[in-house]
Amino acid sequence: MPKTPDISLPDPSRWKALVFIALAQLMVVLDATIVNIALPTAQQDLGISDGNRQWVITAYALAFGGLLLFGGRIADLWGRKRTFVVGLIGFAAASALGGAATGEAMMLGARALQGAFGALLAPAALSLLAVMFTDAKERAKAFGIYGAIAGGGGAVGLILGGFLTEYLNWRWTFFVNIPFAIVAAVGAYFVIREPAGTRNRASLDIPGVVLSTLGLVALVYGFTRAESAGWSDSLTIGMFVASAVLLLAFVVTEAKVAAPLLPLRVLTERNRGGVYLSLGLAVIAMFGLFLFLTFYLQVVKEYSPVMTGFAFLPMIVGMITGSTQIGARLMTRVPPRLLMAPGFLLAALGMLLLTQLDVNSSYAGLILPAQLMLGLGMGTAFMPAMSLATHGVDPADAGVASAMVNTSQQVGGAIGTALLNTIAASATTSYIASHAAGASDPRVLELQGMVHGFSSAIWWAVGILAASAVIAATFVNTGRPGGGSPVAGSGAGEGAEDEVRIPVVAH
């Protein structure tokens, strides 16, 4: 009888565990957008100034994006199940604090706490899937479900946020997290059994934690500030310079320390590197689109918050279909790049349709088919991308490899919102200035300028998605899962026992 448990044997409760992991992931992802629709009402109730309003979103993004790598390493060190449950309990407590907020400081503190506990929760969830599902076909199904939630959760947040704000109260956009978190935490505690021998018990890399957290916070804040203060603002430029210096110092540190926070082998393996880069770019395009379509539907088309939320349903349907029916079914039959590259291209074609937006565009004739194409494409691409995030990685590095996916998405979201919104605002200003002389109705001109700005920025999103497709086709060169011998992971053998390796993706 072997001394080390054979973790290649499947966990009998893995499918029950998936339910609770998926529930937690849905809560974290929809929280990124659910508060957006409730923000105007919350701002008025709590007396938050226009200048500080953005901090309700930014406080969450900074804590979440800045602490993700640390959260992933804690999951590897402390145990993924324990980190997952603690993250859920903390997220629920922070949500209760946000829902009960009586002023600006309490609200901003609650949002930062939500982000911090989310940074524990998200990498623990993804890495639990990585170590629990080792069979190629089962792994494809599990990551299909996870990918659909990761891709569609933001749009679900818009629907739920609109419903809760319009029919109940903005505070319920926070309170709704509590039952999600309690059910997921209780279920996880009793159902999840983390495979033995998959922890990384090396000492914590404190310099790496400090440098990566400060570097990522500076990067996310730089893009967030650029949106409100402009790209030439001295603090914006200072944040980008500081981020570059800190992240460069982080890379140098990781190459030298004995037990790095982020082993560079996690980044340098070409398939994982291709996934992180292509996903980050794709999220830039998607977050910009959420912003533009929300404003277009509410301001130009005068949809209510609930109608706006439901108008995103075709994208959700497309994502779920692409992820579970196309991606999951084909992943064990074709190489991942043949799903990712065409998926990103289909999403780019959907985005291309939206460059034709004007004030009188038909929802059924233009927006609905574009959303379906976007959803199908992104769902198909997200599923193998989520699975490849831990491609060939040693189980002891699964948490930090998973954290890198969330980091690329979070940073991509911050960049997308700031970059595309700046491009749109600039195009709107130019359009209004050049058409002001012949305009008979200032309101119509304002709307036309706004839509022109959206369509101008969407052209950039088309190019970004096309770049994602090229990166996926070029970097991702692994074969289909189950097609041969298991990958042990670049550098995975350093001090690792053979018994604790898992066949993640095969050539």
Secondary structure, 3 states (H helix, E strand, C coil): CCCCCCCCCCCCCHHHHHHHHHHHHHHHHHHHHHHHHHHHHHHHHHCCCHHHHCHHHHHHHHHHHHHHHHHHHHHHHHCHHHHHHHHHHHHHHHHHHHHCCCCHHHHHHHHHHHHHHHHHHHHHHHHHHHHHCCCHHHHHHHHHHHHHHHHHHHHHHHHHHHHHHHHCCCCHHHHCHHHHHHHHHHHHHHHCCCCCCCCCCCCCCHHHHHHHHHHHHHHHHHHHHHHHHCCCCHHHHHHHHHHHHHHHHHHHHHHHCCCCCCCHHHHHCHHHHHHHHHHHHHHHHHHHHHHHHHHHHHHHCCCCHHHHHHHCHHHHHHHHHHHHHHHHHHCCCCCCHHHHHHHHHHHHHHHHHHCCCCCCCCHHHHHHHHHHHHHHHHHHHHHHHHHHCCCCCCHHHHHHHHHHHHHHHHHHHHHHHHHHHHHHHHHHHHHHHHHCCCCCCHHHHHHHHHHHHHHHHHHHHHHHHHHHHHHHHHHCCCCCCCCCCECCCCCCCCCCCHHHCCCCCEC
